[in-house]
Amino acid sequence: MSLTRKASSRKSKTCSREPSAAELEQLAKIPSAAPFLNNRILILQRGQELASFLVWRSVSPDEFEILQVETLSQFRREGLARKLLRLFLLQIRGNVFLEVRESNAAARKLYESEGFMEIGRRGQYYTDPSEDAIVLKFCSC
Ligand SMILES: CC(C)(COP(=O)(O)OP(=O)(O)OC[C@H]1O[C@@H](n2cnc3c(N)ncnc32)[C@H](O)[C@@H]1OP(=O)(O)O)[C@@H](O)C(=O)NCCC(=O)NCCS
């Protein structure tokens, strides 16, 4: 991607919202989204296309869990996941937890640059391949 496209797309307007029925059908075809469709979902579009989604649930009135954040591959490195994460964090008040694969450098950089703190590790939490999870926490107060 050229720097020009990256810079201009960062300026383009995006707003987060819950998915429509048609978008839920589209999400159901994405293997990493399909298992989570009975949770709360926020999406960002690029133009008319679903570009990025964030799946979350409320564990208690002031505790939340992010279950998945993903930007479709053709829209990556345009700032969409960061934007979606920020929009989500503005909507809730309390502690937010998530797990991320230890080797997922891109996601870890995103979360850590947004202020998530490492609070623990779950040994061999993931399978296929087996890998530890890093547990992160953010306080949206
Ligand atoms: C991780 C993911 C959601 C990032 O989405 P994105 O829309 O491309 O992210 P952004 O453009 O908002 O980037 C935000 C920051 O994340 C980090 N980042 C994103 N992709 C990166 C990469 N490939 N390598 C290193 N850092 C990366 C950077 O710090 C980046 O900030 P910068 O562009 O100012 O350097 C995306 O790569 C993805 O969908 N991965 C597969 C699903 C996944 O692993 N989800 C996380 C599950 S916990």
The ligand as an SDF file (V2000), in Angstrom:
LIG
                    3D

 48 50  0  0  0  0  0  0  0  0999 V2000
   -4.2000   -7.1770   14.7210 C   0  0  0  0  0  0  0  0  0  0  0  0
   -5.1620   -6.5530   13.7020 C   0  0  0  0  0  0  0  0  0  0  0  0
   -6.5760   -6.5550   14.2590 C   0  0  0  0  0  0  0  0  0  0  0  0
   -4.7180   -5.0980   13.4300 C   0  0  0  0  0  0  0  0  0  0  0  0
   -5.6680   -4.5280   12.5520 O   0  0  0  0  0  0  0  0  0  0  0  0
   -5.3410   -3.2460   11.6600 P   0  0  0  0  0  0  0  0  0  0  0  0
   -6.6220   -2.5880   11.2900 O   0  0  0  0  0  0  0  0  0  0  0  0
   -4.4230   -3.6150   10.5750 O   0  0  0  0  0  0  0  0  0  0  0  0
   -4.5460   -2.3650   12.7340 O   0  0  0  0  0  0  0  0  0  0  0  0
   -4.2410   -0.8110   12.6610 P   0  0  0  0  0  0  0  0  0  0  0  0
   -3.9900   -0.3990   11.2490 O   0  0  0  0  0  0  0  0  0  0  0  0
   -5.2800   -0.0830   13.4290 O   0  0  0  0  0  0  0  0  0  0  0  0
   -2.8500   -0.7570   13.4220 O   0  0  0  0  0  0  0  0  0  0  0  0
   -2.7850   -0.3500   14.7840 C   0  0  0  0  0  0  0  0  0  0  0  0
   -1.4260   -0.7170   15.3200 C   0  0  0  0  0  0  0  0  0  0  0  0
   -1.2850   -2.1230   15.4730 O   0  0  0  0  0  0  0  0  0  0  0  0
    0.0810   -2.4930   15.2010 C   0  0  0  0  0  0  0  0  0  0  0  0
    0.1060   -3.3360   14.0160 N   0  0  0  0  0  0  0  0  0  0  0  0
   -0.9340   -3.6470   13.2020 C   0  0  0  0  0  0  0  0  0  0  0  0
   -0.5350   -4.5060   12.2610 N   0  0  0  0  0  0  0  0  0  0  0  0
    0.7780   -4.7440   12.4910 C   0  0  0  0  0  0  0  0  0  0  0  0
    1.7260   -5.5660   11.8540 C   0  0  0  0  0  0  0  0  0  0  0  0
    1.4250   -6.3120   10.7840 N   0  0  0  0  0  0  0  0  0  0  0  0
    2.9740   -5.5990   12.3630 N   0  0  0  0  0  0  0  0  0  0  0  0
    3.3050   -4.8690   13.4490 C   0  0  0  0  0  0  0  0  0  0  0  0
    2.4350   -4.0550   14.0850 N   0  0  0  0  0  0  0  0  0  0  0  0
    1.1950   -4.0030   13.6090 C   0  0  0  0  0  0  0  0  0  0  0  0
    0.8400   -1.2120   14.9550 C   0  0  0  0  0  0  0  0  0  0  0  0
    1.3140   -0.7580   16.2090 O   0  0  0  0  0  0  0  0  0  0  0  0
   -0.2560   -0.3060   14.4440 C   0  0  0  0  0  0  0  0  0  0  0  0
    0.0130    1.0480   14.6290 O   0  0  0  0  0  0  0  0  0  0  0  0
    0.8460    1.8630   13.4740 P   0  0  0  0  0  0  0  0  0  0  0  0
    0.1630    1.5660   12.1640 O   0  0  0  0  0  0  0  0  0  0  0  0
    0.7070    3.2750   13.9200 O   0  0  0  0  0  0  0  0  0  0  0  0
    2.2310    1.3110   13.5200 O   0  0  0  0  0  0  0  0  0  0  0  0
   -5.0760   -7.2900   12.3290 C   0  0  0  0  0  0  0  0  0  0  0  0
   -3.7170   -7.5270   11.9880 O   0  0  0  0  0  0  0  0  0  0  0  0
   -5.8390   -8.6060   12.3020 C   0  0  0  0  0  0  0  0  0  0  0  0
   -7.0310   -8.6260   11.9820 O   0  0  0  0  0  0  0  0  0  0  0  0
   -5.1500   -9.7170   12.6430 N   0  0  0  0  0  0  0  0  0  0  0  0
   -5.7920  -11.0340   12.6490 C   0  0  0  0  0  0  0  0  0  0  0  0
   -6.7590  -11.1680   13.7960 C   0  0  0  0  0  0  0  0  0  0  0  0
   -6.0720  -11.0130   15.1310 C   0  0  0  0  0  0  0  0  0  0  0  0
   -4.9670  -11.4860   15.3550 O   0  0  0  0  0  0  0  0  0  0  0  0
   -6.7770  -10.3390   16.0490 N   0  0  0  0  0  0  0  0  0  0  0  0
   -6.3180  -10.1250   17.4160 C   0  0  0  0  0  0  0  0  0  0  0  0
   -6.8910  -11.2040   18.2760 C   0  0  0  0  0  0  0  0  0  0  0  0
   -6.5090  -10.9290   20.0080 S   0  0  0  0  0  0  0  0  0  0  0  0
  1  2  1  0
  2  3  1  0
  2  4  1  0
  2 36  1  0
  4  5  1  0
  5  6  1  0
  6  7  2  0
  6  8  1  0
  6  9  1  0
  9 10  1  0
 10 11  2  0
 10 12  1  0
 10 13  1  0
 13 14  1  0
 14 15  1  0
 15 16  1  0
 15 30  1  0
 16 17  1  0
 17 18  1  0
 17 28  1  0
 18 19  1  0
 18 27  1  0
 19 20  2  0
 20 21  1  0
 21 22  1  0
 21 27  2  0
 22 23  1  0
 22 24  2  0
 24 25  1  0
 25 26  2  0
 26 27  1  0
 28 29  1  0
 28 30  1  0
 30 31  1  0
 31 32  1  0
 32 33  2  0
 32 34  1  0
 32 35  1  0
 36 37  1  0
 36 38  1  0
 38 39  2  0
 38 40  1  0
 40 41  1  0
 41 42  1  0
 42 43  1  0
 43 44  2  0
 43 45  1  0
 45 46  1  0
 46 47  1  0
 47 48  1  0
M  END
$$$$
